Amino acid sequence: MSTGTLTREPTRGEAEPAWREAAASVAAVAAEHADRTDRDAAFPVEALAELRDTRLLGLLVPAEHGGFGGDLADLADATIALSRADMTVGLVFAMHCQQVAAVVRHGDPRLTATLLPALARGEVYLGSVTTEPGTGGALLASESPLREDEGTLLVDRVAPVVTGGRHADGFLVTMRSAGATSPTQVDLVYAARDALDVQVTGGWDPLGMRASESVPLRLRGAVPAWHLVGGPGGFPGIAAGLFGPVAHIGWSAAWLGTAAGALERVLAHVRGQKGPRRLDIASPLVLTNLALVRERLDTVHALLRHTLRVVADEEARHGAVSGTPARLLVNTLKTRASEDCFAAVNGLVELVGLGHGYLRGSPTGLERAFRDLRSASLNFANDRLRTADGALALRDPRVRLG
């Protein structure tokens, strides 16, 4: 089992990370196809191909396995860059990296020896199978029993939502532990696509995040017992110490990148306007509204950077995000980023009006950004997360701020 860290302190004067050129190339491809993939609710296969060709899928794979050896700050920066062009591509990438992080940290040595080099070469895009019809997005329970037979794990799993499920080369799947007496005894299993019978059992036609193609799947097959990630019953610890923090950092970076890209395009639009109907950029009302949008983005950005530092400190001291103040901070990042980034884009829609804020076809891209960001608060619903945070707050009567 790997014990490598996913965070590090930057070195003064260090060279530009090698992955930045790859991210810029993927973002350019994503931007070229974003309108079509959104319109058709089609997965961004061109961007995925570029993620493979540039090996950006291996961002978090350690260098000794051929990857970029990136950390969570690199994940955040790369996701922001991709999401400025297309939030779907940013989120798909961030969720893939969440799966990679689990394998890096908790994978059996036999698994990491084969899977990590393949990830580094861009050969494997990982899908996440954590939702169930009976539990929804509740990570820490499963109604699907994992069965073991002479060193083989038998997988039979239905999931109502699997982002990019048609296109994933492998999956990390949560299931109730073999012989478990409670639904909260949950395992995490890696299954390669070629070891499974993968059936798409429905369609995908949402308001936003249309290109994520998060279709329902049924997965059936068998994998070696050493494909168990984190050991028997190990998923709750992985979820609290790694899965959750990486998800919230990656999602928040995607939402921030989307809102920042929207503001960038709006500024280019209003500064280049001509004619009597142009927006008066000298108006105090216009300037105040722009300032409010920028304040929201700077606030989320500051919270993201602070959270990254706290997570790095938690990993250095404890090997995982385990302290109550840090867990509260990570969750706060998610709720605030989901609401403030959407509010920022909503403010831009109000500012530029119907033609460039609400209708398709505007160079501002606000209509798509608005629809995509509306999903943010629903992606592990904020009300559910705040209920958990209330319980965590009761465990910290001294109010130790993260």
SEPA-419966 format. One record per residue (C-alpha): z, y, x; residue in three letters; residue number from 0. Coordinates in steps of 0.2 Angstrom, whole numbers, padded with zeros to 4 digits. Example, Ala and Ser with C-alpha at 12.3 -4.5 7.8 and 13.67 -1.06 7.14 Angstrom:
# SEPA-419966
{r {0039; -0022; 0062}; ALA; 0} {r {0036; -0005; 0068}; SER; 1} 
This chain:
# SEPA-419966
{r {0000; 0000; 0000}; MET; 0} {r {-0005; 0017; 0007}; SER; 1} {r {0008; 0030; 0011}; THR; 2} {r {-0004; 0044; 0016}; GLY; 3} {r {-0001; 0061; 0009}; THR; 4} {r {-0013; 0071; -0002}; LEU; 5} {r {-0006; 0088; 0003}; THR; 6} {r {-0005; 0096; 0020}; ARG; 7} {r {-0001; 0113; 0027}; GLU; 8} {r {-0017; 0123; 0032}; PRO; 9} {r {-0019; 0127; 0051}; THR; 10} {r {-0022; 0145; 0056}; ARG; 11} {r {-0040; 0148; 0061}; GLY; 12} {r {-0046; 0131; 0055}; GLU; 13} {r {-0065; 0129; 0052}; ALA; 14} {r {-0072; 0130; 0035}; GLU; 15} {r {-0070; 0113; 0026}; PRO; 16} {r {-0085; 0101; 0027}; ALA; 17} {r {-0085; 0098; 0009}; TRP; 18} {r {-0089; 0116; 0004}; ARG; 19} {r {-0107; 0115; 0007}; GLU; 20} {r {-0107; 0099; -0003}; ALA; 21} {r {-0098; 0108; -0018}; ALA; 22} {r {-0110; 0122; -0017}; ALA; 23} {r {-0125; 0110; -0018}; SER; 24} {r {-0117; 0101; -0033}; VAL; 25} {r {-0113; 0117; -0042}; ALA; 26} {r {-0132; 0123; -0040}; ALA; 27} {r {-0138; 0106; -0048}; VAL; 28} {r {-0125; 0108; -0062}; ALA; 29} {r {-0130; 0125; -0066}; ALA; 30} {r {-0148; 0120; -0067}; GLU; 31} {r {-0145; 0107; -0081}; HIS; 32} {r {-0129; 0114; -0090}; ALA; 33} {r {-0138; 0121; -0105}; ASP; 34} {r {-0148; 0105; -0108}; ARG; 35} {r {-0134; 0093; -0106}; THR; 36} {r {-0123; 0103; -0117}; ASP; 37} {r {-0136; 0104; -0131}; ARG; 38} {r {-0140; 0086; -0130}; ASP; 39} {r {-0122; 0080; -0127}; ALA; 40} {r {-0129; 0070; -0112}; ALA; 41} {r {-0119; 0066; -0097}; PHE; 42} {r {-0124; 0077; -0081}; PRO; 43} {r {-0132; 0063; -0072}; VAL; 44} {r {-0141; 0075; -0060}; GLU; 45} {r {-0125; 0082; -0055}; ALA; 46} {r {-0117; 0065; -0053}; LEU; 47} {r {-0132; 0060; -0042}; ALA; 48} {r {-0128; 0075; -0031}; GLU; 49} {r {-0110; 0071; -0031}; LEU; 50} {r {-0115; 0054; -0024}; ARG; 51} {r {-0128; 0060; -0011}; ASP; 52} {r {-0117; 0074; -0004}; THR; 53} {r {-0102; 0061; -0004}; ARG; 54} {r {-0091; 0074; -0013}; LEU; 55} {r {-0085; 0059; -0023}; LEU; 56} {r {-0075; 0054; -0007}; GLY; 57} {r {-0066; 0071; -0006}; LEU; 58} {r {-0049; 0063; -0006}; LEU; 59} {r {-0053; 0048; 0003}; VAL; 60} {r {-0044; 0048; 0020}; PRO; 61} {r {-0056; 0051; 0035}; ALA; 62} {r {-0052; 0034; 0043}; GLU; 63} {r {-0061; 0026; 0028}; HIS; 64} {r {-0076; 0038; 0030}; GLY; 65} {r {-0071; 0052; 0017}; GLY; 66} {r {-0068; 0070; 0019}; PHE; 67} {r {-0049; 0068; 0020}; GLY; 68} {r {-0046; 0082; 0008}; GLY; 69} {r {-0030; 0087; -0001}; ASP; 70} {r {-0025; 0093; -0018}; LEU; 71} {r {-0029; 0111; -0013}; ALA; 72} {r {-0046; 0106; -0008}; ASP; 73} {r {-0047; 0097; -0025}; LEU; 74} {r {-0043; 0113; -0034}; ALA; 75} {r {-0055; 0123; -0024}; ASP; 76} {r {-0069; 0111; -0026}; ALA; 77} {r {-0066; 0110; -0045}; THR; 78} {r {-0066; 0129; -0047}; ILE; 79} {r {-0082; 0130; -0038}; ALA; 80} {r {-0090; 0116; -0049}; LEU; 81} {r {-0083; 0123; -0065}; SER; 82} {r {-0090; 0141; -0062}; ARG; 83} {r {-0107; 0132; -0065}; ALA; 84} {r {-0102; 0119; -0078}; ASP; 85} {r {-0084; 0115; -0084}; MET; 86} {r {-0089; 0097; -0088}; THR; 87} {r {-0095; 0093; -0071}; VAL; 88} {r {-0078; 0101; -0064}; GLY; 89} {r {-0068; 0090; -0076}; LEU; 90} {r {-0077; 0074; -0072}; VAL; 91} {r {-0075; 0077; -0054}; PHE; 92} {r {-0057; 0081; -0055}; ALA; 93} {r {-0053; 0066; -0066}; MET; 94} {r {-0062; 0055; -0054}; HIS; 95} {r {-0052; 0062; -0040}; CYS; 96} {r {-0036; 0058; -0050}; GLN; 97} {r {-0041; 0040; -0050}; GLN; 98} {r {-0045; 0040; -0031}; VAL; 99} {r {-0028; 0048; -0027}; ALA; 100} {r {-0020; 0033; -0036}; ALA; 101} {r {-0029; 0021; -0026}; VAL; 102} {r {-0026; 0030; -0010}; VAL; 103} {r {-0007; 0031; -0013}; ARG; 104} {r {-0004; 0015; -0022}; HIS; 105} {r {-0018; 0003; -0019}; GLY; 106} {r {-0016; -0015; -0012}; ASP; 107} {r {-0022; -0015; 0006}; PRO; 108} {r {-0035; -0028; 0001}; ARG; 109} {r {-0042; -0016; -0012}; LEU; 110} {r {-0041; 0000; -0002}; THR; 111} {r {-0050; -0009; 0013}; ALA; 112} {r {-0066; -0012; 0002}; THR; 113} {r {-0065; 0002; -0012}; LEU; 114} {r {-0061; 0017; -0001}; LEU; 115} {r {-0076; 0016; 0010}; PRO; 116} {r {-0087; 0013; -0005}; ALA; 117} {r {-0080; 0029; -0013}; LEU; 118} {r {-0082; 0039; 0003}; ALA; 119} {r {-0101; 0034; 0003}; ARG; 120} {r {-0103; 0040; -0015}; GLY; 121} {r {-0106; 0023; -0022}; GLU; 122} {r {-0092; 0023; -0034}; VAL; 123} {r {-0088; 0035; -0048}; TYR; 124} {r {-0072; 0030; -0056}; LEU; 125} {r {-0068; 0031; -0075}; GLY; 126} {r {-0051; 0032; -0082}; SER; 127} {r {-0045; 0021; -0097}; VAL; 128} {r {-0028; 0027; -0103}; THR; 129} {r {-0031; 0030; -0122}; THR; 130} {r {-0028; 0017; -0135}; GLU; 131} {r {-0031; 0018; -0154}; PRO; 132} {r {-0012; 0015; -0157}; GLY; 133} {r {-0005; 0026; -0144}; THR; 134} {r {-0018; 0040; -0142}; GLY; 135} {r {-0015; 0050; -0126}; GLY; 136} {r {0003; 0043; -0123}; ALA; 137} {r {0001; 0037; -0105}; LEU; 138} {r {0018; 0028; -0104}; LEU; 139} {r {0015; 0015; -0117}; ALA; 140} {r {0002; 0001; -0120}; SER; 141} {r {-0002; -0011; -0134}; GLU; 142} {r {-0015; -0021; -0124}; SER; 143} {r {-0007; -0035; -0115}; PRO; 144} {r {-0013; -0040; -0098}; LEU; 145} {r {-0014; -0059; -0095}; ARG; 146} {r {-0012; -0068; -0079}; GLU; 147} {r {-0020; -0084; -0075}; ASP; 148} {r {-0018; -0092; -0057}; GLU; 149} {r {-0020; -0076; -0048}; GLY; 150} {r {-0033; -0068; -0060}; THR; 151} {r {-0029; -0054; -0072}; LEU; 152} {r {-0038; -0055; -0088}; LEU; 153} {r {-0043; -0038; -0096}; VAL; 154} {r {-0047; -0035; -0114}; ASP; 155} {r {-0045; -0017; -0118}; ARG; 156} {r {-0051; -0005; -0132}; VAL; 157} {r {-0051; 0014; -0128}; ALA; 158} {r {-0056; 0027; -0140}; PRO; 159} {r {-0061; 0040; -0127}; VAL; 160} {r {-0067; 0037; -0109}; VAL; 161} {r {-0075; 0052; -0100}; THR; 162} {r {-0091; 0046; -0093}; GLY; 163} {r {-0088; 0028; -0098}; GLY; 164} {r {-0107; 0024; -0099}; ARG; 165} {r {-0109; 0029; -0081}; HIS; 166} {r {-0093; 0024; -0072}; ALA; 167} {r {-0095; 0011; -0058}; ASP; 168} {r {-0077; 0006; -0060}; GLY; 169} {r {-0062; 0009; -0070}; PHE; 170} {r {-0043; 0011; -0068}; LEU; 171} {r {-0036; 0004; -0084}; VAL; 172} {r {-0018; 0005; -0091}; THR; 173} {r {-0012; -0011; -0100}; MET; 174} {r {0005; -0019; -0105}; ARG; 175} {r {0012; -0029; -0090}; SER; 176} {r {0010; -0048; -0091}; ALA; 177} {r {0025; -0055; -0099}; GLY; 178} {r {0032; -0038; -0104}; ALA; 179} {r {0045; -0036; -0117}; THR; 180} {r {0042; -0018; -0121}; SER; 181} {r {0026; -0007; -0123}; PRO; 182} {r {0033; 0004; -0109}; THR; 183} {r {0031; -0009; -0096}; GLN; 184} {r {0013; -0003; -0091}; VAL; 185} {r {0002; -0009; -0077}; ASP; 186} {r {-0013; 0000; -0069}; LEU; 187} {r {-0028; -0011; -0065}; VAL; 188} {r {-0044; -0007; -0055}; TYR; 189} {r {-0059; -0016; -0062}; ALA; 190} {r {-0077; -0014; -0055}; ALA; 191} {r {-0090; -0012; -0069}; ARG; 192} {r {-0099; -0028; -0063}; ASP; 193} {r {-0083; -0038; -0066}; ALA; 194} {r {-0083; -0032; -0085}; LEU; 195} {r {-0092; -0034; -0101}; ASP; 196} {r {-0093; -0015; -0106}; VAL; 197} {r {-0097; -0012; -0124}; GLN; 198} {r {-0100; 0006; -0130}; VAL; 199} {r {-0092; 0006; -0148}; THR; 200} {r {-0096; 0023; -0154}; GLY; 201} {r {-0104; 0040; -0151}; GLY; 202} {r {-0099; 0057; -0145}; TRP; 203} {r {-0103; 0073; -0154}; ASP; 204} {r {-0089; 0086; -0151}; PRO; 205} {r {-0088; 0105; -0152}; LEU; 206} {r {-0086; 0108; -0134}; GLY; 207} {r {-0086; 0097; -0118}; MET; 208} {r {-0101; 0089; -0125}; ARG; 209} {r {-0109; 0083; -0109}; ALA; 210} {r {-0093; 0073; -0104}; SER; 211} {r {-0100; 0059; -0115}; GLU; 212} {r {-0082; 0053; -0118}; SER; 213} {r {-0087; 0038; -0129}; VAL; 214} {r {-0076; 0024; -0135}; PRO; 215} {r {-0077; 0008; -0125}; LEU; 216} {r {-0072; -0010; -0126}; ARG; 217} {r {-0069; -0018; -0108}; LEU; 218} {r {-0067; -0037; -0106}; ARG; 219} {r {-0067; -0047; -0089}; GLY; 220} {r {-0057; -0054; -0075}; ALA; 221} {r {-0051; -0046; -0059}; VAL; 222} {r {-0041; -0053; -0044}; PRO; 223} {r {-0022; -0050; -0045}; ALA; 224} {r {-0022; -0038; -0030}; TRP; 225} {r {-0032; -0026; -0040}; HIS; 226} {r {-0015; -0021; -0048}; LEU; 227} {r {-0012; -0003; -0042}; VAL; 228} {r {0006; 0001; -0039}; GLY; 229} {r {0013; -0017; -0043}; GLY; 230} {r {0019; -0025; -0059}; PRO; 231} {r {0026; -0012; -0071}; GLY; 232} {r {0022; 0002; -0058}; GLY; 233} {r {0012; 0014; -0069}; PHE; 234} {r {0026; 0025; -0076}; PRO; 235} {r {0031; 0030; -0058}; GLY; 236} {r {0013; 0033; -0054}; ILE; 237} {r {0010; 0044; -0069}; ALA; 238} {r {0026; 0055; -0066}; ALA; 239} {r {0024; 0056; -0048}; GLY; 240} {r {0005; 0057; -0045}; LEU; 241} {r {-0006; 0055; -0060}; PHE; 242} {r {0001; 0069; -0070}; GLY; 243} {r {0002; 0082; -0056}; PRO; 244} {r {-0015; 0078; -0050}; VAL; 245} {r {-0022; 0079; -0068}; ALA; 246} {r {-0014; 0096; -0072}; HIS; 247} {r {-0019; 0103; -0055}; ILE; 248} {r {-0037; 0097; -0058}; GLY; 249} {r {-0039; 0102; -0076}; TRP; 250} {r {-0031; 0119; -0073}; SER; 251} {r {-0043; 0122; -0058}; ALA; 252} {r {-0058; 0117; -0070}; ALA; 253} {r {-0052; 0129; -0084}; TRP; 254} {r {-0049; 0143; -0071}; LEU; 255} {r {-0066; 0141; -0063}; GLY; 256} {r {-0074; 0141; -0080}; THR; 257} {r {-0066; 0158; -0085}; ALA; 258} {r {-0069; 0165; -0068}; ALA; 259} {r {-0088; 0161; -0069}; GLY; 260} {r {-0089; 0168; -0086}; ALA; 261} {r {-0081; 0185; -0080}; LEU; 262} {r {-0093; 0185; -0066}; GLU; 263} {r {-0108; 0183; -0077}; ARG; 264} {r {-0101; 0196; -0089}; VAL; 265} {r {-0098; 0209; -0075}; LEU; 266} {r {-0116; 0206; -0069}; ALA; 267} {r {-0122; 0209; -0087}; HIS; 268} {r {-0113; 0225; -0091}; VAL; 269} {r {-0117; 0233; -0074}; ARG; 270} {r {-0135; 0229; -0076}; GLY; 271} {r {-0137; 0235; -0094}; GLN; 272} {r {-0149; 0249; -0098}; LYS; 273} {r {-0154; 0258; -0114}; GLY; 274} {r {-0144; 0267; -0127}; PRO; 275} {r {-0135; 0251; -0133}; ARG; 276} {r {-0127; 0247; -0117}; ARG; 277} {r {-0109; 0244; -0115}; LEU; 278} {r {-0100; 0260; -0109}; ASP; 279} {r {-0091; 0254; -0093}; ILE; 280} {r {-0083; 0271; -0091}; ALA; 281} {r {-0074; 0268; -0108}; SER; 282} {r {-0055; 0266; -0106}; PRO; 283} {r {-0055; 0253; -0120}; LEU; 284} {r {-0068; 0243; -0110}; VAL; 285} {r {-0059; 0245; -0094}; LEU; 286} {r {-0042; 0240; -0101}; THR; 287} {r {-0050; 0224; -0109}; ASN; 288} {r {-0058; 0220; -0093}; LEU; 289} {r {-0041; 0222; -0084}; ALA; 290} {r {-0032; 0211; -0096}; LEU; 291} {r {-0045; 0197; -0093}; VAL; 292} {r {-0043; 0199; -0075}; ARG; 293} {r {-0024; 0199; -0076}; GLU; 294} {r {-0025; 0182; -0085}; ARG; 295} {r {-0035; 0174; -0072}; LEU; 296} {r {-0025; 0181; -0058}; ASP; 297} {r {-0009; 0175; -0066}; THR; 298} {r {-0016; 0157; -0068}; VAL; 299} {r {-0023; 0158; -0050}; HIS; 300} {r {-0006; 0163; -0043}; ALA; 301} {r {0003; 0149; -0054}; LEU; 302} {r {-0010; 0136; -0047}; LEU; 303} {r {-0007; 0141; -0029}; ARG; 304} {r {0012; 0141; -0031}; HIS; 305} {r {0011; 0124; -0040}; THR; 306} {r {0001; 0117; -0025}; LEU; 307} {r {0014; 0123; -0013}; ARG; 308} {r {0028; 0115; -0023}; VAL; 309} {r {0019; 0099; -0025}; VAL; 310} {r {0016; 0099; -0006}; ALA; 311} {r {0034; 0101; -0003}; ASP; 312} {r {0039; 0088; -0015}; GLU; 313} {r {0027; 0075; -0007}; GLU; 314} {r {0034; 0080; 0010}; ALA; 315} {r {0052; 0077; 0005}; ARG; 316} {r {0051; 0063; -0008}; HIS; 317} {r {0034; 0055; -0007}; GLY; 318} {r {0030; 0060; -0025}; ALA; 319} {r {0033; 0074; -0038}; VAL; 320} {r {0051; 0069; -0043}; SER; 321} {r {0062; 0084; -0045}; GLY; 322} {r {0064; 0091; -0063}; THR; 323} {r {0060; 0109; -0058}; PRO; 324} {r {0044; 0103; -0050}; ALA; 325} {r {0039; 0093; -0065}; ARG; 326} {r {0042; 0107; -0077}; LEU; 327} {r {0031; 0119; -0066}; LEU; 328} {r {0017; 0106; -0065}; VAL; 329} {r {0017; 0105; -0084}; ASN; 330} {r {0019; 0124; -0086}; THR; 331} {r {0003; 0126; -0075}; LEU; 332} {r {-0006; 0115; -0088}; LYS; 333} {r {0000; 0124; -0104}; THR; 334} {r {-0002; 0142; -0097}; ARG; 335} {r {-0019; 0138; -0089}; ALA; 336} {r {-0026; 0130; -0105}; SER; 337} {r {-0021; 0145; -0116}; GLU; 338} {r {-0024; 0159; -0104}; ASP; 339} {r {-0041; 0154; -0098}; CYS; 340} {r {-0047; 0152; -0116}; PHE; 341} {r {-0039; 0168; -0121}; ALA; 342} {r {-0048; 0177; -0106}; ALA; 343} {r {-0065; 0170; -0112}; VAL; 344} {r {-0061; 0175; -0130}; ASN; 345} {r {-0057; 0192; -0124}; GLY; 346} {r {-0074; 0193; -0116}; LEU; 347} {r {-0083; 0187; -0132}; VAL; 348} {r {-0074; 0202; -0141}; GLU; 349} {r {-0079; 0214; -0127}; LEU; 350} {r {-0098; 0210; -0127}; VAL; 351} {r {-0100; 0207; -0145}; GLY; 352} {r {-0110; 0195; -0156}; LEU; 353} {r {-0127; 0195; -0146}; GLY; 354} {r {-0120; 0191; -0129}; HIS; 355} {r {-0103; 0183; -0133}; GLY; 356} {r {-0107; 0172; -0148}; TYR; 357} {r {-0125; 0167; -0148}; LEU; 358} {r {-0133; 0154; -0137}; ARG; 359} {r {-0145; 0159; -0124}; GLY; 360} {r {-0136; 0174; -0117}; SER; 361} {r {-0135; 0175; -0098}; PRO; 362} {r {-0116; 0177; -0100}; THR; 363} {r {-0114; 0159; -0105}; GLY; 364} {r {-0099; 0164; -0115}; LEU; 365} {r {-0103; 0153; -0130}; GLU; 366} {r {-0103; 0137; -0120}; ARG; 367} {r {-0088; 0142; -0110}; ALA; 368} {r {-0078; 0147; -0126}; PHE; 369} {r {-0082; 0130; -0134}; ARG; 370} {r {-0078; 0120; -0118}; ASP; 371} {r {-0061; 0129; -0116}; LEU; 372} {r {-0056; 0127; -0134}; ARG; 373} {r {-0053; 0109; -0129}; SER; 374} {r {-0040; 0113; -0115}; ALA; 375} {r {-0025; 0114; -0125}; SER; 376} {r {-0029; 0098; -0134}; LEU; 377} {r {-0032; 0088; -0118}; ASN; 378} {r {-0015; 0080; -0118}; PHE; 379} {r {-0009; 0092; -0132}; ALA; 380} {r {0002; 0107; -0127}; ASN; 381} {r {0014; 0104; -0141}; ASP; 382} {r {0017; 0086; -0135}; ARG; 383} {r {0019; 0092; -0117}; LEU; 384} {r {0031; 0106; -0122}; ARG; 385} {r {0042; 0093; -0132}; THR; 386} {r {0043; 0084; -0115}; ALA; 387} {r {0047; 0100; -0106}; ASP; 388} {r {0061; 0104; -0118}; GLY; 389} {r {0069; 0087; -0114}; ALA; 390} {r {0067; 0091; -0095}; LEU; 391} {r {0074; 0108; -0097}; ALA; 392} {r {0090; 0101; -0104}; LEU; 393} {r {0092; 0090; -0088}; ARG; 394} {r {0092; 0106; -0078}; ASP; 395} {r {0107; 0117; -0084}; PRO; 396} {r {0107; 0127; -0068}; ARG; 397} {r {0089; 0132; -0071}; VAL; 398} {r {0083; 0129; -0054}; ARG; 399} {r {0066; 0137; -0054}; LEU; 400} {r {0052; 0128; -0045}; GLY; 401} 
